[in-house]
Amino acid sequence: MLAEEHQLIAGIYNNITTPGAPTLTARAAATGETAITGATSNVYVKVVAKNYYGETAASTGGSTAFTSGVVDVDIAPSDGALQYDLYVTTGTAAGTYYLVASNVGGHRYTIQGALPTGGAQPPTTDSGTGSNYDYDGLVAVLTGNTQSGTYPSDGSFTGGYINKSAMSGLTAALIADALAGLYDNTSTTNTSVNGGFRADPQELVAEAFDLSQFSQNVLSNASGGQQAYNLFITQDEIDNVRAGAAISQFVNPFTRSVIRIVVHPFLTQGTAFLFSYQVPMSFSNVGNAWEVRNVQDYVSVNRGRPN
């Protein structure tokens, strides 16, 4: 059943598409960043898309001229991917690529510090990201990368809101933009084919560290740089203080509905779901917007002792 949970999230019939060439930008190192060492003339990067089951072949290489500082890598996202690996090389021409970052969950990654001179090299073939034994999971369905014939074959079926290039951690502003896209398709970052219409999600499901950052963002999000919440402790409460804070619910600013926040133990960092369990029209005879029916989930056989 634990394996089936992975299937529900990332199962995919078609192999994930190999990513396009990334876009590289060299710039000066900012505060807290470490300038690249070991680079000469140019920096080249290839990207590999991944899910629970395998990885794609590497993309063609992107490149930028380099003298000093760091390099920002903008990934060209692939439908159905959960994370990405980055491989780097340097020189007047591309040499041997070596792994520089693994399990990148975001759209942009900054290469800094010493470049690798050995280690894993980029794959040349897909290792099994998809399978004709899989049914399409949540990521495949929402991004429209589904088996031909399961959903409309013209590619017009997607979730109401898709953002594969958020350029942000999980923040209140990002969630509000998604909720706007789901309610009336006013989001400027929504890449869904059809957009959302009056969707009113009941749950936000994400990875633990992403939701920890989300809590910190909400708790410190107010005008003038002041924290959104203050905690006052009276003298008689000093010995009975419960420390720490986390956001367990979030109010939809458009519909005023309360969204439950759920940590999923298997979900990778960089992916989050907003789930609606009801359709936005009355008397639709649709009881549940998401449902999976399998042949047999569990079998329990009670066998008596022989005489």
Stockholm file with secondary structure:
# STOCKHOLM 1.0

chainA/1-307         MLAEEHQLIAGIYNNITTPGAPTLTARAAATGETAITGATSNVYVKVVAKNYYGETAASTGGSTAFTSGVVDVDIAPSDGALQYDLYVTTGTAAGTYYLVASNVGGHRYTIQGALPTGGAQPPTTDSGTGSNYDYDGLVAVLTGNTQSGTYPSDGSFTGGYINKSAMSGLTAALIADALAGLYDNTSTTNTSVNGGFRADPQELVAEAFDLSQFSQNVLSNASGGQQAYNLFITQDEIDNVRAGAAISQFVNPFTRSVIRIVVHPFLTQGTAFLFSYQVPMSFSNVGNAWEVRNVQDYVSVNRGRPN
#=GR chainA/1-307 SS CHHHHHHHHHCCSSCCCCCEEEEEEEECCCTTCCCCBSCCSEEEEEEEEECSSCBCCCCCCEEEECSSSEEEEEEECCTTCCEEEEEEEESSSCCCCEEEEEEECSSEEEECSBCCSSSCCCCSSCCSSCCTTCCCCHHHHHHTCCCBTTBCTTSCCCCSCCCSCCCSCSCHHHHHHHHHHHHHSCCSSCCCSSCCSSCCCCEEEECHHHHHHHHHHHHTCCGGGCCSCCCCCCGGGGGGCCCCCCCCEEECTTTCCEEEEEECSSCCTTCEEEECCSCSSTTCCCCCSSCCCCSCSCCCCCCCCCC
#=GC SS_cons         CHHHHHHHHHCCSSCCCCCEEEEEEEECCCTTCCCCBSCCSEEEEEEEEECSSCBCCCCCCEEEECSSSEEEEEEECCTTCCEEEEEEEESSSCCCCEEEEEEECSSEEEECSBCCSSSCCCCSSCCSSCCTTCCCCHHHHHHTCCCBTTBCTTSCCCCSCCCSCCCSCSCHHHHHHHHHHHHHSCCSSCCCSSCCSSCCCCEEEECHHHHHHHHHHHHTCCGGGCCSCCCCCCGGGGGGCCCCCCCCEEECTTTCCEEEEEECSSCCTTCEEEECCSCSSTTCCCCCSSCCCCSCSCCCCCCCCCC
//
